Amino acid sequence: MIRQAVAKPESGPALLRVLATVLGMGQTRLELAGVELAQARQSSIRVVVLAILCTLLLVVASVFASAALVYVLWDVHPLLGFAVVAVCYLIAGLYCLRRVKDIMSTFPPLFEATVAELGRDKLAVQEAVMSFTSQSQSQAKSEGEAS
């Protein structure tokens, strides 16, 4: 029983190789997470800049369109022009709100690929450790039977 708890001298290099492999996998996964974060940052910046530009242009266009509509309807019914403009803004605002909710619900989770790779790495390391321990136990049994 004491023999099984004490590590064999031959198992030292194997454990070091397993540890080096685990550390290498961790480094690779951190690099993958960094790449994913950089991609998310770039796409977020692009979306924010386009959204600001789009907002600015739409505000200018809507001010002119609203003024034109109120001017056209001023002779018929002045309050009708303002009411039509307000309803148009309300409909456009609700549409934009719905689109934002749709877009936000379809965003993939951040670091999705990294988490998947870490899960596969965990399984591979567990299999390697199980294989290593079963080999060590079988060697210990065969040595115990030989003596």
Secondary structure by P-SEA (a helix, b strand, c coil): ccccccccccaaaaaaaaaaaaaaaaaaaaaaaaaaaaaaaaaaaaaaaaaaaaaaaaaaaaaaaaaaaaaaaccccaaaaaaaaaaaaaaaaaaaaaaaaaaaaaccccaaaaaaaaaaaaaaaaaaaaaaaaaaaaaaaaaaaac
